[in-house]
Amino acid sequence: MKLSERFDRRYQQTPLAVPAPATGTPAPAAPAASSPAAAPAATNTAQVIPIPSAPSAPSSEPAAKLTPVLATAKNEIHAQLLSHHTAQIDLNNRPGIRRLLQQLTEEHFRAKPGIGVTTADKERLVETLFDEVVGLGPLETLLRDPDITEVMVNRPEQIFVERRGRIELTSLAFEDEDSLRRVIDRIVSSIGRRVDESEPMCDARLKDGSRVNVVIPPVAIYGPCLTIRKFGRDVLSPEQIIGSGGATAAMMEYLDAAVKTRLNVIVSGGTGSGKTTFLNVLSGFIPAAERIVTCEDAAELRLRQVHVISLESKPQNVEGRGAISIRDLVRNCLRMRPDRIVVGECRGPEALDMLQAMNTGHDGSMSTLHANNPRDAVNRLETLVLLAGTELPSRAIRTQIASAVNVIVQTERLRGGARKVVSVAEVLGMKDGEIVLQELFAFRQMGVSTDGRAIGYHTATGARSVFMQHFRADGIDLSDALFAPTPEPPAASFV
């Protein structure tokens, strides 16, 4: 018995399912499906796990699994492909692979005339085989959907997605655990990594930069788990951030000036709050003539400048050797004559080397950090420096942080899934042994809408930037009106 089956029997449950809403029922997150949902078994919409106080949205996806006849045919055709046609598989020739699969499918059913399958069944079988041979199996459909931002495979027969900020249980599934393991191996091997019982956890990425995390037994008790955080095909522009309500024009104008005049910026926030996405946006303000070196665990940043060198950490090999950490990359990039250093995420002892780089002529550097607010970001930086093993006194570490970091941008994923910049703060220096912060911009949440979305507005706090003279010296003159508070809008304007 599979572990996943044992899981279902132990808790006496099957994957949760909620029938799709009937025609005529409004769905706030997405338009209603064009065809009526006469019976749950006849609909191809994803089954939704509703979030409290937020109605679920229907979604269109293919049927969950192949019929037993098609599943058997798929396994037999796949086995024949691997045993007799391996030499003909050229992953760079996708049309050729598709033609080969169509040929094998036709030959298979021609040899078994008693099986009643339609042309549509054959086309669906070819697509399933094609996705499994050259792609990621049933996940290919989800990765092509622009509304999906996260794909979460809990076990072969249970795949969740995050669509427009809502978590949904899809009707898709892998045929078995082996199919899921083949997809996992294909992902991690493409970047020269491995995952097995001795290394059951792995971070990887897809070709489009999407972030991947894999956990397999014995760490994952009920079977392999796969999590993919999708990145959009295009890097967001400041105008798109403003248009979506993620920030205001005043915020982006200030951050534009901060980046161009080489202030050091930290983007902090929780998991999935949009830190890396916003760091990509900020990097667009860096002048094209500057040399940029990025250091990341898994290459996710997509800088649009020409003069960019991307470095990626490397785990140890089977013999336990050859590991290259982010700290090693930060130290090495100092010898590469960088104008700016961008650290994808600061989560360990590399914080000390990054701060030292910011304090020794590499102004305008940027990084992301996990923290709940700007004050916590400063405290966490101090903790990370201590992980470097240097016995520095707390005051010396805080002085280093106060001197190195100039601006902290806080992002947050709010109720309903919206990602916003909720605070922009400047580091003023030290006072009485504590680091002093000044908040310039903030997001004021006023409540929650009837469909579960956080409602509120961005405003300046009224505090004036301490870097105004610094901006003017670099030829940028920010208006004082930029820092004028915004009056609280009436509640009716959010309906």
Secondary structure, 3 states (H helix, E strand, C coil): CCHHHHHHHHHCCCCCCCCCCCCCCCCCCCCCCCCCCCCHHHCCECEECCECCECCCCCECCCCCCCHHHHHHHHHHHHHHHHHCHHHCCCCCHHHHHHHHHHHHHHHHHCCCCCCCCHHHHHHHHHHHHHHHHCCCCHHHHHHCCCEEEEEEEECCEEEEEECCEEEECCCCCCCHHHHHHHHHHHHHCCCCCCCCCCCEEEEECCCCCEEEEECCCCCCCCCEEEEECCCCCCCCHHHHHHCCCCCHHHHHHHHHHHHCCCCEEEEECCCCCHHHHHHHHHCCCCCCCCEEEEECCCCCCCCCCCEEEEECECCCCCCCCCECHHHHHHHHCCCCCCEEEECCCCCCHHHHHHHHHCCCCCCCEEEEECCCHHHHHHHHHHHHHCCCCCCCHHHHHHHHHHHCCEEEEEEECCCCCEEEEEEEEEEEEECCEEEEEEEEEEEEEEECCCCCEEEEEEECCCCCCCHHHHHHCCCCCCHHHHCCCCCCCHHHHC
